[in-house]
Amino acid sequence: MNFNLSGFLNVFKLAAKPSLCLPHATVSTFSDLPSPLDRAFEAQGEKCNIKAVVLDKDDCFAYPDTNEIYPAYNERFQQLRKEYPGHRLLIVSNTAGATTYDRDGRLAKELEMATGVSVLAHRVKKPGCKDEIMSHFKNHPETGVVHPSEIVVIGDRLMTDMMLANIMGSWGIWIKDGVKPMNQKSIQRANTTSKDGTMPVALIIGVGAAVGSVSAQTFAAAGYKVAVASRTQRLDPSKFPFFEFDAAEPAQVPVLFEKVRKEVGIPDVVIYNEYLAYASSPIGRSEVFDIDTVEGFQKRMNVNAISPTIAANEAVKGFLDLESQGKLGSGGATYIFTGNFLNVKPLSGFLTLGVGKVTTAYTVEYLATHGYNDKPFSFYYVDERESNGRPMYKGVNGDAHAKVFLELAQDSKQRPWQYTFSKDNGYAVFSEDSA
């Protein structure tokens, strides 16, 4: 049990002075932190000279109980490290580094290894550890900190982080939504634990540098065991169990699922992210249209249509087993296919890829509308667009895909099977003319 005596005792201070838990500035998420941080207080007409940062961990820049920086926040995190180098940036957590909880300091060391940032070892938990924080900066005079007013505290908890800032006489920036919006935090934790208390499993088939890799890291940060399958290994196999797999060989699909079942567990979430394109020649007036060779066409159909359909079949077998064993979490089970606009509008030069996308879109629609309406199973064809509905011809956003995938995986109810979205606006319905 991680009891917070400091928090309990400071409740009496809060009763006498409720303003102690109010932030000086508020942002939605970690990525919204201004640069430099002094700008956060300009709206109130306040002038400050921030020399150091005290940073919370859980639900601030990482999911609770994990050390990995949430992928969408990594860029801002690394920027913050440059703005406040060395001991000017300090993580103060009520788990890692709190000696009443992290008795041997193992969690603090792991967090320092994962982030490259110092973690404070403190006996008193937030909001009562001001003396230990000031001792840290006193012991590191190179930070230039001589007064608490030169420190900003950043965190998602009013009763600990913001109260700490006010008790110290420092500045406080409240991360209002955190890694997960406030109104979804309880849902988040429920959805990442099955009824028997085990971690859910996500299988990602096709792990490229953008969508696949970021999705794997995002699901892991959210509390999933993540297995990855592709022809080449991109991620650390100690964190992401790797299964060599060639989607051009459909017979490998059942074998893959059986291996994942035995070595990792039955997948609650399956994301099929493989594709194989062929840029065919434009059709001339007196020419036969180009499909490459028969063997080439078959290979592309295997990757883009046959293997994903078999993967959906294997996924559902697992979903039914999880349900019968009482192991489904409140988010149910989800199959996601990474699609594009070709199932609604042809594009010159992309006949074989389009045939594959249309075929798999039919599979997804069939399962979503005629298959398992009485069960907490969901099926999606996910298509990223520009904000105006135009196709994403280049620059597919890995972070945006990962965010959508996780959101869909944590909803037990079927949303629109053809899930078109844009990075800035989320789900939206676009006309075929916009594609």
ABEGO torsion letter per residue (X at the ends): XBBBAAAAAAAAAAAABAAAABBABBBABAAABBOBAAAAAAAAGBBBBBABBBBBABGAABBBGBABBBAAAAAAAAAAAAABBEAABBBBBABBGBAAABAAGAAAAAAAAAAGBBBBBBABBOAAAAAAAAAAAAABAAAGBABAAABBBBBABAAAAAAAAAAAGBBBBBBAAEABBAAAAAAAAAAABBAAGBBBBBBBBGBBABAAAAAAAAAAAAGBBBBBBBABBABBAAABBBBBBBAABAAAAAAAAAAAAAAAEBBABBBBABBBBBBBBBBBAABBBBAEBAAAAAAAAAAAAAAAAAAAAAAAAAAAAAAAAGABBAAEBBBBBBBBAAAABBBBGBAAAAAAAAAAAAAAAAAAAAAAAABABBBBBBBBBBAAGBBBABGBBAAAAAAAAAAAAABABBBBABBBBBAAAEBBBBBAAAX
